[in-house]
Amino acid sequence: MDHTTPSMTVAFLGPEGTFTEEALLSQGDLAAATLIPFRSMPEALAAVAAGEADLAFVAIENSIEGTVNLVLDALVFDTELWIQREVVHEITENLLVSPGTGLADIKRVVSFPNALGQCRGWVTAHLPGVEEIAANSTSEAARIVASGTRGPGTAALGTALAGKLYGLDVAVPHVEDQPGNMTRFVAVAAPAPGRIPLPTGHDKTSIVCFQRADEPGSLHSILGQFSARGINLTKLESRPTKRSLGDYCFIIDLEGHVDDEVIADCLRDLHASLSSLKFLGSYPAAGEHGPAIRRDAEASWRAADEWVASLRSHVARP
C-alpha cells in the first residue's frame, strides 16, 4: 500500500470538501489514487471490507472531542481491517454562511457532531440560543446551507474548501475553541499477505483485548504484560462489547511493531491468556519528529549490526 497508483481506490467521508479529504490530500501518494466519497465513515469502512475500495481513510481521534466512537466500533466489532498508516492533521473550523448573511441573522448552525463540539464555546459566546443541527459531515453541512433547505439564517461549521465549493462566505475563520486542534486519521485495508507495513523504527501497534470474564485484576494482568517488557502504551481505552452490561474490551495503542520480537512475544502471551485478541495493525507512527526518529533508529541499527559483525569476524571457525 506504500506505492499508491491512480488505479487504487480510496474511500473517504464525503462529499468533497470535508476535513477528511483535506487530510487525505496532504498525503501525496493517496492523493494520486481514485478517491470515492461516502456518506458516512462506517460506509467507507464497509466498502473496503466488501472489496469495493482498496483503502478507507477515516478520522479516529480528535484532541478535543476524543475518540470517534462510530469509527472505532466499526473497526473493533464490524470489520476485519488493518491500519496501514496514521495521519495527524490540524483542524481549522470556519463559520460558513450564504452571501449577505450576518451574525445577527443566524438562527441555526449545522455540522458534523464532532465539529459542533469543537466549536461549542465559540458558538455559545457569539451565537447564543442558536439551534444546533447534526450533519453526516462538515461538507454536507455546507451543502445544506447552500441549498437553502433549512431556510435563511442557517450557518455551517466546516472547511474553507467546502465554502469555496458551495459558494459560501467565511463569516468568521478559526472558530474552534482550542488552538492546535488536531485530528488523527487512519488509512485501513483488508488483511492480506504482505499487507502489514515494514517496521520503520518508529511504529505503533493497535490491538483489542477481550477478557474471559469480568474479574478483579483482569486489566492489571493485561497491563503487566507490557510493563514487564518495557513496552510504552500511547493509548488505552475501554469500550462496551455490546454483549451485556458491564462487559468491556480494551483498545490499546503501543509503541513498536509486530515484527519486533518483544512485541511479538507480548502478543503471543496475551493471545494465550485472553478470551480473544484482535489485531488492528502495525504501522508507521505519525508526528513531526517521526522521520528523524526513523533515521536515528536506522543509523543505530546499522551501527549495531556492524558491531556484531566485527565480533563475529573473530569467531574461531574450522
Secondary structure, DSSP 8 states (H G I E B T S, - for coil): --S--TTSEEEEE-STT-HHHHHHTTSHHHHTSEEEEESSHHHHHHHHHTTS-SEEEEEEEETTTEE-HHHHHIIIII---EEEEEEEEE---EEEE-TT--GGG--EEEE-HHHHHHTHHHHHHHSTT-EEEE-SSHHHHHHHHHHTTT-TTEEEEE-HHHHHHTT-EEEES---SSTT-EEEEEEEE---TT-S----SSEEEEEEEE-SS--TTHHHHHHHHHHHHT--EEEEEEEE-SSSTT-EEEEEEEES-TTSHHHHHHHHHHHHHSSEEEEEEEEE--STTHHHHHHHHHHHHHHHHHHHHHHHTTS---
